[in-house]
Amino acid sequence: MPTDAPFIVAIPARYGSTRLPGKPLLPIAGEPMVVHVARRARAAGAAEVVVATDDARIEAALAHSGVRVAMTRADHASGSDRLAEVATMLGWPDDAIVVNLQGDEPLAPASGIRAVAQALVEDDAPMATLATPLAGSEELFDPNCVKLVRRADGRALYFSRAPLPWPRDAFAQRRDALPAGVPFLRHIGIYAYRAGFLRRFSTLAPTPLERCESLEQLRALEHGHAIAVRIAPEPFPAGVDTPEDLARVERLLARG
């Protein structure tokens, strides 16, 4: 289903990676990973798809793909900072909806990309993201799995690497299973912003909780900005961080 408003998908793509150097260019089914990501963005119905990078090798790899490339500075601390530069460079209007789709998400479902954009159509928050129910207690206690809790209106209360929320009575008895009736949610790292807020966000000072948890979205909450959270309409496969992830994606794409 299309969104109620046009949206842009911007893909930050950094060549450097501790575990997988040159990650955006790693081949999957004979094509660079970033090309697969851009194809997902197009399938979602984006009015514009832009890859934001500071590396000429990534620009060259996309030369014949039909995807627009925006060359940015190399000193950005995060993908959102890189996209803020692009928003200014390309003159996106303040109310434009910009989806930040990571360059290592070659299996991102089109429905999820549309859903995070639609969240800003339905909510006047300046920023939106997605979540999905936790699969089990292992995820809850895994610090690499970011959890979140929401307000009654669907906006974020907090994000954490710690177990969240904490069902006191149930966990006093056992912690190897999730008790029923508790809204355990895993954060999915896709964001949508109004372009004006994206530019403003990059100027906000880093905050204590952001530094503590190493979660950039806490900067928005600590500065008093709302984040709309929607449940992903279908499973959102994990991105590529390791050689094993790359092999998994290759197998999934081979199966169609």
Protein Blocks (a to p, Z undefined) as FASTA:
>chain_A
ZZfbdcdddddddfbdfklghklmpceehiafklmmmmmmmmnopabdcdddfbfklmmm
mmmnopacddddfkbfbfklmmmmmmmmnopafklccddddfklmkbcfklmmmmmmmmm
mpccfbdcdddddfbfklmmmmklccddddfkopafbdcfbdcdddfklmmmoccbcceh
iacddddfbdcddfklmmmmmmpccdfklmmnopaklmmmmnopacdddddfbdcddddf
bfklmmmmmmmmmnZZ
